[in-house]
Amino acid sequence: MERLQIRTTRRREFIDVTQCIRRLVEENGWRDGVVVVFSPHTTCGLTLNEAADPDVAQDIMASLERLVPEQGAYRHREGNSDAHVRVSLMGASQMLPVEGGSLRLGTWQGLFLCEGDGPRARELWVQWLAS
């Protein structure tokens, strides 16, 4: 298993990690199969969406803010309940296909780390599964 270290800079942000995953696939010589990318954090998740237009990530974050506001009638006392709820909606992992040594995503797709309670040092675990 490979580990990626990511430093976030804001309380909430999306960071495109697609190139980091592509680089791991190439450096490790992974040919055909899938990579599973997992976030071992309860306030930081992953999503696959459009990476060509940065407004899409901003729209998703704004929509999540409307759905799950930072201040709410939460019982968790740490002050980050909104981040826990958002990550539950986003998910903690993504499975990405690899064919012929290349990550296979749709034309506009990218993988985003979704920070909900930063800034923090985050880690992503990347596991190779050969076909």
Secondary structure, 3 states (H helix, E strand, C coil): CEEEEEECCCCCEEEECHHHHHHHHHHHCCCCEEEEEECCCCCEEEEEEECCCHHHHHHHHHHHHHHCCCCCCCCCCCCCHHHHHHHHHHCCEEEEEEECCEECCCCCEEEEEEECCCCCEEEEEEEEEEC
